[in-house]
Amino acid sequence: MTGVDASPLMGYSQPVKVANHSTRKGKVNLRSDSFSLSSAKTYLGRLVEKVSKGETVCIVRGERRFSLQEIPPIDPIPIRPAGYFAHCYSKEEIQELNQLAKASVIRAPADLE
């Protein structure tokens, strides 16, 4: 009998099965460049280290392939000093734009205020 323990029955009328752990999967080969989604989630930190060293890492989900890559930092948007746009518009253009802005606002009915 394979996989069955014929030792003490401990109150059972039939032999107790012993767990067989020989079917466990081995570790993931981290030297590979392609990983399944489940193994990529497990080893995400290590895969990020590979990418930061310049290596290519592909993540496969079914028939779709995704690339894990480093994105360069985004330059911050500079803060404009006060009066930066002061000479962009004439006074007439500013008045016209302000009138258009006022007309486009939907106001609450007077009885609700």
Gaussian input, Z-matrix of N, CA and C with variables (Angstrom, degrees):
# hf/3-21g

backbone

0 1
 N
 C     1     B1
 C     2     B2     1     A1
 N     3     B3     2     A2     1     D1
 C     4     B4     3     A3     2     D2
 C     5     B5     4     A4     3     D3
 N     6     B6     5     A5     4     D4
 C     7     B7     6     A6     5     D5
 C     8     B8     7     A7     6     D6
 N     9     B9     8     A8     7     D7
 C    10    B10     9     A9     8     D8
 C    11    B11    10    A10     9     D9
 N    12    B12    11    A11    10    D10
 C    13    B13    12    A12    11    D11
 C    14    B14    13    A13    12    D12
 N    15    B15    14    A14    13    D13
 C    16    B16    15    A15    14    D14
 C    17    B17    16    A16    15    D15
 N    18    B18    17    A17    16    D16
 C    19    B19    18    A18    17    D17
 C    20    B20    19    A19    18    D18
 N    21    B21    20    A20    19    D19
 C    22    B22    21    A21    20    D20
 C    23    B23    22    A22    21    D21
 N    24    B24    23    A23    22    D22
 C    25    B25    24    A24    23    D23
 C    26    B26    25    A25    24    D24
 N    27    B27    26    A26    25    D25
 C    28    B28    27    A27    26    D26
 C    29    B29    28    A28    27    D27
 N    30    B30    29    A29    28    D28
 C    31    B31    30    A30    29    D29
 C    32    B32    31    A31    30    D30
 N    33    B33    32    A32    31    D31
 C    34    B34    33    A33    32    D32
 C    35    B35    34    A34    33    D33
 N    36    B36    35    A35    34    D34
 C    37    B37    36    A36    35    D35
 C    38    B38    37    A37    36    D36
 N    39    B39    38    A38    37    D37
 C    40    B40    39    A39    38    D38
 C    41    B41    40    A40    39    D39
 N    42    B42    41    A41    40    D40
 C    43    B43    42    A42    41    D41
 C    44    B44    43    A43    42    D42
 N    45    B45    44    A44    43    D43
 C    46    B46    45    A45    44    D44
 C    47    B47    46    A46    45    D45
 N    48    B48    47    A47    46    D46
 C    49    B49    48    A48    47    D47
 C    50    B50    49    A49    48    D48
 N    51    B51    50    A50    49    D49
 C    52    B52    51    A51    50    D50
 C    53    B53    52    A52    51    D51
 N    54    B54    53    A53    52    D52
 C    55    B55    54    A54    53    D53
 C    56    B56    55    A55    54    D54
 N    57    B57    56    A56    55    D55
 C    58    B58    57    A57    56    D56
 C    59    B59    58    A58    57    D57
 N    60    B60    59    A59    58    D58
 C    61    B61    60    A60    59    D59
 C    62    B62    61    A61    60    D60
 N    63    B63    62    A62    61    D61
 C    64    B64    63    A63    62    D62
 C    65    B65    64    A64    63    D63
 N    66    B66    65    A65    64    D64
 C    67    B67    66    A66    65    D65
 C    68    B68    67    A67    66    D66
 N    69    B69    68    A68    67    D67
 C    70    B70    69    A69    68    D68
 C    71    B71    70    A70    69    D69
 N    72    B72    71    A71    70    D70
 C    73    B73    72    A72    71    D71
 C    74    B74    73    A73    72    D72
 N    75    B75    74    A74    73    D73
 C    76    B76    75    A75    74    D74
 C    77    B77    76    A76    75    D75
 N    78    B78    77    A77    76    D76
 C    79    B79    78    A78    77    D77
 C    80    B80    79    A79    78    D78
 N    81    B81    80    A80    79    D79
 C    82    B82    81    A81    80    D80
 C    83    B83    82    A82    81    D81
 N    84    B84    83    A83    82    D82
 C    85    B85    84    A84    83    D83
 C    86    B86    85    A85    84    D84
 N    87    B87    86    A86    85    D85
 C    88    B88    87    A87    86    D86
 C    89    B89    88    A88    87    D87
 N    90    B90    89    A89    88    D88
 C    91    B91    90    A90    89    D89
 C    92    B92    91    A91    90    D90
 N    93    B93    92    A92    91    D91
 C    94    B94    93    A93    92    D92
 C    95    B95    94    A94    93    D93
 N    96    B96    95    A95    94    D94
 C    97    B97    96    A96    95    D95
 C    98    B98    97    A97    96    D96
 N    99    B99    98    A98    97    D97
 C   100   B100    99    A99    98    D98
 C   101   B101   100   A100    99    D99
 N   102   B102   101   A101   100   D100
 C   103   B103   102   A102   101   D101
 C   104   B104   103   A103   102   D102
 N   105   B105   104   A104   103   D103
 C   106   B106   105   A105   104   D104
 C   107   B107   106   A106   105   D105
 N   108   B108   107   A107   106   D106
 C   109   B109   108   A108   107   D107
 C   110   B110   109   A109   108   D108
 N   111   B111   110   A110   109   D109
 C   112   B112   111   A111   110   D110
 C   113   B113   112   A112   111   D111
 N   114   B114   113   A113   112   D112
 C   115   B115   114   A114   113   D113
 C   116   B116   115   A115   114   D114
 N   117   B117   116   A116   115   D115
 C   118   B118   117   A117   116   D116
 C   119   B119   118   A118   117   D117
 N   120   B120   119   A119   118   D118
 C   121   B121   120   A120   119   D119
 C   122   B122   121   A121   120   D120
 N   123   B123   122   A122   121   D121
 C   124   B124   123   A123   122   D122
 C   125   B125   124   A124   123   D123
 N   126   B126   125   A125   124   D124
 C   127   B127   126   A126   125   D125
 C   128   B128   127   A127   126   D126
 N   129   B129   128   A128   127   D127
 C   130   B130   129   A129   128   D128
 C   131   B131   130   A130   129   D129
 N   132   B132   131   A131   130   D130
 C   133   B133   132   A132   131   D131
 C   134   B134   133   A133   132   D132
 N   135   B135   134   A134   133   D133
 C   136   B136   135   A135   134   D134
 C   137   B137   136   A136   135   D135
 N   138   B138   137   A137   136   D136
 C   139   B139   138   A138   137   D137
 C   140   B140   139   A139   138   D138
 N   141   B141   140   A140   139   D139
 C   142   B142   141   A141   140   D140
 C   143   B143   142   A142   141   D141
 N   144   B144   143   A143   142   D142
 C   145   B145   144   A144   143   D143
 C   146   B146   145   A145   144   D144
 N   147   B147   146   A146   145   D145
 C   148   B148   147   A147   146   D146
 C   149   B149   148   A148   147   D147
 N   150   B150   149   A149   148   D148
 C   151   B151   150   A150   149   D149
 C   152   B152   151   A151   150   D150
 N   153   B153   152   A152   151   D151
 C   154   B154   153   A153   152   D152
 C   155   B155   154   A154   153   D153
 N   156   B156   155   A155   154   D154
 C   157   B157   156   A156   155   D155
 C   158   B158   157   A157   156   D156
 N   159   B159   158   A158   157   D157
 C   160   B160   159   A159   158   D158
 C   161   B161   160   A160   159   D159
 N   162   B162   161   A161   160   D160
 C   163   B163   162   A162   161   D161
 C   164   B164   163   A163   162   D162
 N   165   B165   164   A164   163   D163
 C   166   B166   165   A165   164   D164
 C   167   B167   166   A166   165   D165
 N   168   B168   167   A167   166   D166
 C   169   B169   168   A168   167   D167
 C   170   B170   169   A169   168   D168
 N   171   B171   170   A170   169   D169
 C   172   B172   171   A171   170   D170
 C   173   B173   172   A172   171   D171
 N   174   B174   173   A173   172   D172
 C   175   B175   174   A174   173   D173
 C   176   B176   175   A175   174   D174
 N   177   B177   176   A176   175   D175
 C   178   B178   177   A177   176   D176
 C   179   B179   178   A178   177   D177
 N   180   B180   179   A179   178   D178
 C   181   B181   180   A180   179   D179
 C   182   B182   181   A181   180   D180
 N   183   B183   182   A182   181   D181
 C   184   B184   183   A183   182   D182
 C   185   B185   184   A184   183   D183
 N   186   B186   185   A185   184   D184
 C   187   B187   186   A186   185   D185
 C   188   B188   187   A187   186   D186
 N   189   B189   188   A188   187   D187
 C   190   B190   189   A189   188   D188
 C   191   B191   190   A190   189   D189
 N   192   B192   191   A191   190   D190
 C   193   B193   192   A192   191   D191
 C   194   B194   193   A193   192   D192
 N   195   B195   194   A194   193   D193
 C   196   B196   195   A195   194   D194
 C   197   B197   196   A196   195   D195
 N   198   B198   197   A197   196   D196
 C   199   B199   198   A198   197   D197
 C   200   B200   199   A199   198   D198
 N   201   B201   200   A200   199   D199
 C   202   B202   201   A201   200   D200
 C   203   B203   202   A202   201   D201
 N   204   B204   203   A203   202   D202
 C   205   B205   204   A204   203   D203
 C   206   B206   205   A205   204   D204
 N   207   B207   206   A206   205   D205
 C   208   B208   207   A207   206   D206
 C   209   B209   208   A208   207   D207
 N   210   B210   209   A209   208   D208
 C   211   B211   210   A210   209   D209
 C   212   B212   211   A211   210   D210
 N   213   B213   212   A212   211   D211
 C   214   B214   213   A213   212   D212
 C   215   B215   214   A214   213   D213
 N   216   B216   215   A215   214   D214
 C   217   B217   216   A216   215   D215
 C   218   B218   217   A217   216   D216
 N   219   B219   218   A218   217   D217
 C   220   B220   219   A219   218   D218
 C   221   B221   220   A220   219   D219
 N   222   B222   221   A221   220   D220
 C   223   B223   222   A222   221   D221
 C   224   B224   223   A223   222   D222
 N   225   B225   224   A224   223   D223
 C   226   B226   225   A225   224   D224
 C   227   B227   226   A226   225   D225
 N   228   B228   227   A227   226   D226
 C   229   B229   228   A228   227   D227
 C   230   B230   229   A229   228   D228
 N   231   B231   230   A230   229   D229
 C   232   B232   231   A231   230   D230
 C   233   B233   232   A232   231   D231
 N   234   B234   233   A233   232   D232
 C   235   B235   234   A234   233   D233
 C   236   B236   235   A235   234   D234
 N   237   B237   236   A236   235   D235
 C   238   B238   237   A237   236   D236
 C   239   B239   238   A238   237   D237
 N   240   B240   239   A239   238   D238
 C   241   B241   240   A240   239   D239
 C   242   B242   241   A241   240   D240
 N   243   B243   242   A242   241   D241
 C   244   B244   243   A243   242   D242
 C   245   B245   244   A244   243   D243
 N   246   B246   245   A245   244   D244
 C   247   B247   246   A246   245   D245
 C   248   B248   247   A247   246   D246
 N   249   B249   248   A248   247   D247
 C   250   B250   249   A249   248   D248
 C   251   B251   250   A250   249   D249
 N   252   B252   251   A251   250   D250
 C   253   B253   252   A252   251   D251
 C   254   B254   253   A253   252   D252
 N   255   B255   254   A254   253   D253
 C   256   B256   255   A255   254   D254
 C   257   B257   256   A256   255   D255
 N   258   B258   257   A257   256   D256
 C   259   B259   258   A258   257   D257
 C   260   B260   259   A259   258   D258
 N   261   B261   260   A260   259   D259
 C   262   B262   261   A261   260   D260
 C   263   B263   262   A262   261   D261
 N   264   B264   263   A263   262   D262
 C   265   B265   264   A264   263   D263
 C   266   B266   265   A265   264   D264
 N   267   B267   266   A266   265   D265
 C   268   B268   267   A267   266   D266
 C   269   B269   268   A268   267   D267
 N   270   B270   269   A269   268   D268
 C   271   B271   270   A270   269   D269
 C   272   B272   271   A271   270   D270
 N   273   B273   272   A272   271   D271
 C   274   B274   273   A273   272   D272
 C   275   B275   274   A274   273   D273
 N   276   B276   275   A275   274   D274
 C   277   B277   276   A276   275   D275
 C   278   B278   277   A277   276   D276
 N   279   B279   278   A278   277   D277
 C   280   B280   279   A279   278   D278
 C   281   B281   280   A280   279   D279
 N   282   B282   281   A281   280   D280
 C   283   B283   282   A282   281   D281
 C   284   B284   283   A283   282   D282
 N   285   B285   284   A284   283   D283
 C   286   B286   285   A285   284   D284
 C   287   B287   286   A286   285   D285
 N   288   B288   287   A287   286   D286
 C   289   B289   288   A288   287   D287
 C   290   B290   289   A289   288   D288
 N   291   B291   290   A290   289   D289
 C   292   B292   291   A291   290   D290
 C   293   B293   292   A292   291   D291
 N   294   B294   293   A293   292   D292
 C   295   B295   294   A294   293   D293
 C   296   B296   295   A295   294   D294
 N   297   B297   296   A296   295   D295
 C   298   B298   297   A297   296   D296
 C   299   B299   298   A298   297   D297
 N   300   B300   299   A299   298   D298
 C   301   B301   300   A300   299   D299
 C   302   B302   301   A301   300   D300
 N   303   B303   302   A302   301   D301
 C   304   B304   303   A303   302   D302
 C   305   B305   304   A304   303   D303
 N   306   B306   305   A305   304   D304
 C   307   B307   306   A306   305   D305
 C   308   B308   307   A307   306   D306
 N   309   B309   308   A308   307   D307
 C   310   B310   309   A309   308   D308
 C   311   B311   310   A310   309   D309
 N   312   B312   311   A311   310   D310
 C   313   B313   312   A312   311   D311
 C   314   B314   313   A313   312   D312
 N   315   B315   314   A314   313   D313
 C   316   B316   315   A315   314   D314
 C   317   B317   316   A316   315   D315
 N   318   B318   317   A317   316   D316
 C   319   B319   318   A318   317   D317
 C   320   B320   319   A319   318   D318
 N   321   B321   320   A320   319   D319
 C   322   B322   321   A321   320   D320
 C   323   B323   322   A322   321   D321
 N   324   B324   323   A323   322   D322
 C   325   B325   324   A324   323   D323
 C   326   B326   325   A325   324   D324
 N   327   B327   326   A326   325   D325
 C   328   B328   327   A327   326   D326
 C   329   B329   328   A328   327   D327
 N   330   B330   329   A329   328   D328
 C   331   B331   330   A330   329   D329
 C   332   B332   331   A331   330   D330
 N   333   B333   332   A332   331   D331
 C   334   B334   333   A333   332   D332
 C   335   B335   334   A334   333   D333
 N   336   B336   335   A335   334   D334
 C   337   B337   336   A336   335   D335
 C   338   B338   337   A337   336   D336

   B1=1.4464
   B2=1.5299
   B3=1.3019
   B4=1.4498
   B5=1.5216
   B6=1.3459
   B7=1.4525
   B8=1.5129
   B9=1.3000
   B10=1.4597
   B11=1.5240
   B12=1.3041
   B13=1.4643
   B14=1.5262
   B15=1.3308
   B16=1.4590
   B17=1.5303
   B18=1.3219
   B19=1.4652
   B20=1.5260
   B21=1.3180
   B22=1.4776
   B23=1.5196
   B24=1.3024
   B25=1.4477
   B26=1.5230
   B27=1.3068
   B28=1.4622
   B29=1.5261
   B30=1.2826
   B31=1.4528
   B32=1.5121
   B33=1.3121
   B34=1.4536
   B35=1.5205
   B36=1.2983
   B37=1.4544
   B38=1.5290
   B39=1.3256
   B40=1.4567
   B41=1.5276
   B42=1.3216
   B43=1.4645
   B44=1.5250
   B45=1.3445
   B46=1.4602
   B47=1.5266
   B48=1.3201
   B49=1.4613
   B50=1.5226
   B51=1.3194
   B52=1.4581
   B53=1.5174
   B54=1.3276
   B55=1.4668
   B56=1.5156
   B57=1.2996
   B58=1.4575
   B59=1.5251
   B60=1.3345
   B61=1.4586
   B62=1.5160
   B63=1.2935
   B64=1.4601
   B65=1.5282
   B66=1.3405
   B67=1.4569
   B68=1.5266
   B69=1.3200
   B70=1.4632
   B71=1.5101
   B72=1.3288
   B73=1.4568
   B74=1.5205
   B75=1.3000
   B76=1.4583
   B77=1.5227
   B78=1.3084
   B79=1.4588
   B80=1.5246
   B81=1.3225
   B82=1.4574
   B83=1.5204
   B84=1.3199
   B85=1.4556
   B86=1.5284
   B87=1.3262
   B88=1.4584
   B89=1.5259
   B90=1.3238
   B91=1.4688
   B92=1.5258
   B93=1.3208
   B94=1.4585
   B95=1.5269
   B96=1.3339
   B97=1.4650
   B98=1.5227
   B99=1.3322
   B100=1.4490
   B101=1.5275
   B102=1.3483
   B103=1.4606
   B104=1.5174
   B105=1.3212
   B106=1.4578
   B107=1.5222
   B108=1.3195
   B109=1.4583
   B110=1.5213
   B111=1.3285
   B112=1.4664
   B113=1.5254
   B114=1.3399
   B115=1.4681
   B116=1.5248
   B117=1.3415
   B118=1.4669
   B119=1.5217
   B120=1.3397
   B121=1.4590
   B122=1.5246
   B123=1.3165
   B124=1.4594
   B125=1.5230
   B126=1.3254
   B127=1.4627
   B128=1.5250
   B129=1.3351
   B130=1.4595
   B131=1.5339
   B132=1.3264
   B133=1.4597
   B134=1.5185
   B135=1.3170
   B136=1.4628
   B137=1.5297
   B138=1.3186
   B139=1.4637
   B140=1.5238
   B141=1.3207
   B142=1.4650
   B143=1.5235
   B144=1.3288
   B145=1.4704
   B146=1.5302
   B147=1.3441
   B148=1.4652
   B149=1.5241
   B150=1.3290
   B151=1.4607
   B152=1.5246
   B153=1.3341
   B154=1.4643
   B155=1.5223
   B156=1.3357
   B157=1.4643
   B158=1.5273
   B159=1.3254
   B160=1.4612
   B161=1.5119
   B162=1.3180
   B163=1.4603
   B164=1.5292
   B165=1.3089
   B166=1.4600
   B167=1.5227
   B168=1.3331
   B169=1.4637
   B170=1.5244
   B171=1.3283
   B172=1.4645
   B173=1.5310
   B174=1.3086
   B175=1.4605
   B176=1.5212
   B177=1.3367
   B178=1.4554
   B179=1.5168
   B180=1.3418
   B181=1.4677
   B182=1.5193
   B183=1.3039
   B184=1.4633
   B185=1.5151
   B186=1.3266
   B187=1.4577
   B188=1.5177
   B189=1.3256
   B190=1.4612
   B191=1.5174
   B192=1.3247
   B193=1.4723
   B194=1.5241
   B195=1.3274
   B196=1.4542
   B197=1.5198
   B198=1.3186
   B199=1.4534
   B200=1.5229
   B201=1.3223
   B202=1.4521
   B203=1.5221
   B204=1.3224
   B205=1.4619
   B206=1.5156
   B207=1.3229
   B208=1.4567
   B209=1.5200
   B210=1.3086
   B211=1.4621
   B212=1.5168
   B213=1.3472
   B214=1.4654
   B215=1.5259
   B216=1.3278
   B217=1.4672
   B218=1.5294
   B219=1.3059
   B220=1.4623
   B221=1.5269
   B222=1.3408
   B223=1.4698
   B224=1.5207
   B225=1.3427
   B226=1.4674
   B227=1.5275
   B228=1.3080
   B229=1.4628
   B230=1.5236
   B231=1.3293
   B232=1.4713
   B233=1.5250
   B234=1.3081
   B235=1.4692
   B236=1.5213
   B237=1.3237
   B238=1.4559
   B239=1.5355
   B240=1.3141
   B241=1.4767
   B242=1.5271
   B243=1.3235
   B244=1.4655
   B245=1.5219
   B246=1.3333
   B247=1.4518
   B248=1.5155
   B249=1.3230
   B250=1.4665
   B251=1.5276
   B252=1.3324
   B253=1.4610
   B254=1.5318
   B255=1.3216
   B256=1.4642
   B257=1.5217
   B258=1.2919
   B259=1.4612
   B260=1.5220
   B261=1.3227
   B262=1.4725
   B263=1.5254
   B264=1.3286
   B265=1.4530
   B266=1.5221
   B267=1.3226
   B268=1.4680
   B269=1.5272
   B270=1.3416
   B271=1.4690
   B272=1.5241
   B273=1.3335
   B274=1.4609
   B275=1.5356
   B276=1.3316
   B277=1.4678
   B278=1.5266
   B279=1.3199
   B280=1.4696
   B281=1.5151
   B282=1.3504
   B283=1.4605
   B284=1.5274
   B285=1.3411
   B286=1.4654
   B287=1.5301
   B288=1.3281
   B289=1.4653
   B290=1.5244
   B291=1.3312
   B292=1.4702
   B293=1.5229
   B294=1.3508
   B295=1.4643
   B296=1.5306
   B297=1.3277
   B298=1.4658
   B299=1.5239
   B300=1.3117
   B301=1.4656
   B302=1.5255
   B303=1.3193
   B304=1.4720
   B305=1.5264
   B306=1.3344
   B307=1.4641
   B308=1.5285
   B309=1.3108
   B310=1.4621
   B311=1.5308
   B312=1.3322
   B313=1.4676
   B314=1.5303
   B315=1.3287
   B316=1.4595
   B317=1.5187
   B318=1.3043
   B319=1.4617
   B320=1.5381
   B321=1.3234
   B322=1.4661
   B323=1.5269
   B324=1.3177
   B325=1.4779
   B326=1.5127
   B327=1.3325
   B328=1.4721
   B329=1.5215
   B330=1.3292
   B331=1.4609
   B332=1.5257
   B333=1.3427
   B334=1.4515
   B335=1.5301
   B336=1.3194
   B337=1.4674
   B338=1.4920
   A1=109.39
   A2=115.98
   A3=120.17
   A4=109.08
   A5=116.94
   A6=121.50
   A7=114.42
   A8=118.89
   A9=120.99
   A10=108.01
   A11=116.00
   A12=121.34
   A13=107.87
   A14=116.51
   A15=120.68
   A16=110.86
   A17=117.88
   A18=121.98
   A19=109.51
   A20=118.19
   A21=121.23
   A22=113.09
   A23=114.87
   A24=120.16
   A25=112.98
   A26=118.83
   A27=125.56
   A28=112.30
   A29=118.34
   A30=122.19
   A31=113.95
   A32=118.59
   A33=120.65
   A34=109.08
   A35=115.87
   A36=119.04
   A37=111.59
   A38=116.82
   A39=118.91
   A40=109.39
   A41=117.51
   A42=119.94
   A43=111.35
   A44=116.21
   A45=123.16
   A46=108.41
   A47=116.54
   A48=120.01
   A49=109.22
   A50=115.17
   A51=121.76
   A52=107.63
   A53=116.39
   A54=120.45
   A55=110.35
   A56=115.83
   A57=121.51
   A58=107.75
   A59=117.72
   A60=122.44
   A61=112.66
   A62=118.32
   A63=120.35
   A64=112.26
   A65=118.19
   A66=120.81
   A67=112.16
   A68=119.20
   A69=121.13
   A70=110.43
   A71=114.49
   A72=119.34
   A73=109.02
   A74=115.63
   A75=120.74
   A76=110.73
   A77=115.93
   A78=120.31
   A79=109.86
   A80=115.65
   A81=122.18
   A82=108.69
   A83=116.93
   A84=121.80
   A85=107.91
   A86=117.35
   A87=121.56
   A88=112.49
   A89=118.17
   A90=120.81
   A91=111.26
   A92=116.18
   A93=121.30
   A94=109.12
   A95=116.82
   A96=119.73
   A97=111.74
   A98=117.95
   A99=122.79
   A100=109.86
   A101=116.66
   A102=122.05
   A103=109.80
   A104=116.28
   A105=119.97
   A106=108.22
   A107=116.25
   A108=120.26
   A109=111.42
   A110=117.90
   A111=120.18
   A112=111.21
   A113=118.12
   A114=118.86
   A115=110.75
   A116=117.58
   A117=120.34
   A118=110.43
   A119=117.43
   A120=120.01
   A121=110.49
   A122=116.36
   A123=120.58
   A124=111.49
   A125=117.13
   A126=121.72
   A127=112.35
   A128=117.76
   A129=121.26
   A130=112.60
   A131=117.53
   A132=120.33
   A133=112.01
   A134=116.74
   A135=121.01
   A136=111.06
   A137=116.35
   A138=119.23
   A139=110.94
   A140=117.12
   A141=120.77
   A142=110.02
   A143=117.08
   A144=120.43
   A145=110.54
   A146=117.31
   A147=120.87
   A148=110.31
   A149=116.11
   A150=120.58
   A151=110.40
   A152=117.42
   A153=119.81
   A154=112.10
   A155=117.08
   A156=121.23
   A157=111.84
   A158=117.21
   A159=121.22
   A160=114.99
   A161=118.49
   A162=121.02
   A163=110.27
   A164=115.98
   A165=122.21
   A166=109.37
   A167=116.44
   A168=121.70
   A169=108.24
   A170=116.67
   A171=122.72
   A172=108.99
   A173=115.49
   A174=121.43
   A175=107.05
   A176=116.38
   A177=122.19
   A178=109.54
   A179=115.40
   A180=121.09
   A181=106.67
   A182=115.78
   A183=120.35
   A184=109.04
   A185=116.43
   A186=120.65
   A187=112.23
   A188=117.58
   A189=121.30
   A190=110.56
   A191=115.88
   A192=121.50
   A193=108.49
   A194=116.49
   A195=123.09
   A196=108.30
   A197=116.57
   A198=120.85
   A199=109.15
   A200=116.39
   A201=121.71
   A202=106.04
   A203=116.82
   A204=119.11
   A205=110.81
   A206=114.76
   A207=121.60
   A208=109.01
   A209=116.00
   A210=121.40
   A211=107.81
   A212=117.84
   A213=118.99
   A214=111.03
   A215=117.19
   A216=119.79
   A217=111.51
   A218=115.41
   A219=121.96
   A220=108.55
   A221=115.47
   A222=119.42
   A223=108.78
   A224=117.11
   A225=118.95
   A226=110.99
   A227=116.17
   A228=121.05
   A229=107.32
   A230=117.32
   A231=118.44
   A232=111.50
   A233=115.75
   A234=121.45
   A235=107.48
   A236=116.20
   A237=121.22
   A238=109.56
   A239=117.06
   A240=119.03
   A241=110.06
   A242=115.62
   A243=121.13
   A244=109.00
   A245=116.96
   A246=122.21
   A247=113.90
   A248=118.18
   A249=122.16
   A250=111.25
   A251=117.26
   A252=121.87
   A253=112.15
   A254=117.97
   A255=121.71
   A256=112.41
   A257=119.36
   A258=121.58
   A259=112.57
   A260=117.56
   A261=120.94
   A262=112.20
   A263=117.87
   A264=122.06
   A265=109.93
   A266=115.37
   A267=119.59
   A268=108.31
   A269=116.87
   A270=120.36
   A271=110.85
   A272=117.43
   A273=120.73
   A274=110.78
   A275=116.33
   A276=119.79
   A277=110.97
   A278=116.92
   A279=120.74
   A280=110.56
   A281=117.94
   A282=121.01
   A283=111.13
   A284=116.67
   A285=119.82
   A286=111.12
   A287=116.54
   A288=120.05
   A289=111.43
   A290=117.07
   A291=119.81
   A292=110.95
   A293=117.61
   A294=120.32
   A295=110.38
   A296=116.76
   A297=120.03
   A298=111.01
   A299=116.63
   A300=120.49
   A301=110.30
   A302=117.17
   A303=120.28
   A304=110.99
   A305=116.42
   A306=120.47
   A307=111.70
   A308=117.39
   A309=119.70
   A310=113.00
   A311=117.55
   A312=120.41
   A313=109.03
   A314=115.85
   A315=120.91
   A316=107.28
   A317=114.59
   A318=119.62
   A319=110.36
   A320=115.19
   A321=120.34
   A322=109.27
   A323=117.40
   A324=119.08
   A325=111.06
   A326=115.68
   A327=121.31
   A328=112.06
   A329=118.54
   A330=119.88
   A331=112.04
   A332=119.23
   A333=121.17
   A334=112.62
   A335=116.68
   A336=119.18
   A337=112.87
   D1=122.07
   D2=-179.52
   D3=-99.35
   D4=135.35
   D5=178.18
   D6=77.34
   D7=6.67
   D8=179.86
   D9=-118.54
   D10=133.89
   D11=-179.62
   D12=-94.18
   D13=118.12
   D14=-178.62
   D15=-94.57
   D16=12.26
   D17=178.54
   D18=-72.71
   D19=-169.22
   D20=-173.50
   D21=-44.36
   D22=135.50
   D23=-175.05
   D24=-84.06
   D25=-16.59
   D26=176.36
   D27=48.29
   D28=51.30
   D29=174.56
   D30=86.32
   D31=-5.67
   D32=178.30
   D33=-88.86
   D34=149.46
   D35=179.26
   D36=-89.10
   D37=-6.51
   D38=177.25
   D39=-133.55
   D40=158.69
   D41=-178.06
   D42=-63.07
   D43=150.42
   D44=-178.97
   D45=-89.87
   D46=134.49
   D47=177.89
   D48=-77.14
   D49=142.48
   D50=177.39
   D51=-101.66
   D52=135.69
   D53=-179.42
   D54=-63.93
   D55=138.23
   D56=179.49
   D57=-112.06
   D58=106.06
   D59=-176.15
   D60=-93.63
   D61=13.86
   D62=-178.72
   D63=-74.55
   D64=-9.92
   D65=-179.09
   D66=-90.42
   D67=6.31
   D68=179.03
   D69=-65.38
   D70=144.72
   D71=177.27
   D72=-77.64
   D73=150.38
   D74=177.49
   D75=-76.02
   D76=177.48
   D77=179.32
   D78=-70.11
   D79=160.14
   D80=179.70
   D81=-77.82
   D82=138.65
   D83=177.18
   D84=-78.99
   D85=103.11
   D86=-177.20
   D87=-75.48
   D88=-5.59
   D89=176.37
   D90=-82.36
   D91=-10.50
   D92=179.05
   D93=-70.38
   D94=164.18
   D95=176.08
   D96=-109.50
   D97=1.88
   D98=-179.32
   D99=-131.57
   D100=130.98
   D101=-175.32
   D102=-134.71
   D103=147.68
   D104=173.20
   D105=-72.21
   D106=161.31
   D107=-177.95
   D108=-61.83
   D109=-41.13
   D110=-177.76
   D111=-66.74
   D112=-40.67
   D113=178.74
   D114=-73.32
   D115=-30.59
   D116=177.00
   D117=-65.43
   D118=-37.85
   D119=177.40
   D120=-65.02
   D121=-39.00
   D122=-179.01
   D123=-67.24
   D124=-41.69
   D125=-174.44
   D126=-109.53
   D127=31.14
   D128=-174.50
   D129=-58.68
   D130=-42.35
   D131=-179.96
   D132=-60.15
   D133=-42.50
   D134=179.93
   D135=-69.60
   D136=-35.61
   D137=178.55
   D138=-68.52
   D139=-36.40
   D140=176.72
   D141=-63.82
   D142=-38.20
   D143=176.46
   D144=-62.25
   D145=-41.18
   D146=178.06
   D147=-60.77
   D148=-44.81
   D149=-178.96
   D150=-64.82
   D151=-39.52
   D152=-179.44
   D153=-66.44
   D154=-20.19
   D155=176.23
   D156=-88.08
   D157=0.18
   D158=176.97
   D159=98.60
   D160=3.58
   D161=-179.93
   D162=-82.74
   D163=155.85
   D164=178.49
   D165=-93.97
   D166=133.80
   D167=178.61
   D168=-127.49
   D169=125.67
   D170=177.19
   D171=-110.38
   D172=138.56
   D173=176.22
   D174=-113.82
   D175=127.53
   D176=-175.84
   D177=-108.41
   D178=130.42
   D179=174.72
   D180=-132.35
   D181=102.78
   D182=-174.30
   D183=67.45
   D184=-122.92
   D185=178.65
   D186=-97.87
   D187=-2.24
   D188=-178.53
   D189=-93.01
   D190=141.27
   D191=179.74
   D192=-118.49
   D193=139.43
   D194=179.21
   D195=-125.89
   D196=147.39
   D197=-179.54
   D198=-108.32
   D199=131.98
   D200=175.60
   D201=-94.62
   D202=121.89
   D203=-177.52
   D204=-142.98
   D205=155.79
   D206=178.38
   D207=-84.85
   D208=137.59
   D209=178.40
   D210=-107.40
   D211=130.64
   D212=-179.89
   D213=-64.73
   D214=153.07
   D215=-178.84
   D216=-62.12
   D217=148.32
   D218=-179.76
   D219=-86.92
   D220=133.98
   D221=177.54
   D222=-67.81
   D223=136.74
   D224=179.53
   D225=-69.05
   D226=149.31
   D227=177.62
   D228=-78.49
   D229=125.05
   D230=-177.67
   D231=-68.99
   D232=147.14
   D233=177.26
   D234=-83.99
   D235=126.80
   D236=-178.77
   D237=-78.74
   D238=135.86
   D239=178.15
   D240=-69.88
   D241=159.88
   D242=179.53
   D243=-59.30
   D244=135.97
   D245=179.15
   D246=81.90
   D247=10.83
   D248=-177.50
   D249=-61.98
   D250=-37.63
   D251=-178.70
   D252=-100.38
   D253=15.02
   D254=-173.78
   D255=-60.48
   D256=-34.52
   D257=-174.86
   D258=-102.59
   D259=14.73
   D260=-179.84
   D261=-80.92
   D262=-30.81
   D263=-175.88
   D264=-127.10
   D265=148.06
   D266=173.83
   D267=-82.07
   D268=167.98
   D269=-179.36
   D270=-64.22
   D271=-35.87
   D272=179.58
   D273=-65.39
   D274=-42.09
   D275=178.35
   D276=-64.23
   D277=-39.63
   D278=179.06
   D279=-63.80
   D280=-44.01
   D281=179.42
   D282=-63.68
   D283=-40.70
   D284=179.48
   D285=-65.27
   D286=-42.91
   D287=179.41
   D288=-66.11
   D289=-37.17
   D290=177.91
   D291=-66.25
   D292=-38.06
   D293=178.23
   D294=-66.09
   D295=-41.22
   D296=177.75
   D297=-64.06
   D298=-38.40
   D299=179.76
   D300=-66.07
   D301=-41.13
   D302=179.09
   D303=-64.85
   D304=-38.21
   D305=-177.70
   D306=-71.62
   D307=-25.59
   D308=-176.34
   D309=-86.09
   D310=-6.52
   D311=-179.02
   D312=-81.96
   D313=131.16
   D314=176.35
   D315=-88.32
   D316=116.20
   D317=-176.38
   D318=-94.99
   D319=150.03
   D320=177.09
   D321=-70.02
   D322=146.35
   D323=176.96
   D324=-57.98
   D325=149.26
   D326=-175.52
   D327=-63.72
   D328=-29.67
   D329=-178.49
   D330=-74.89
   D331=-12.49
   D332=177.70
   D333=-89.33
   D334=-15.14
   D335=-177.03
   D336=-83.64

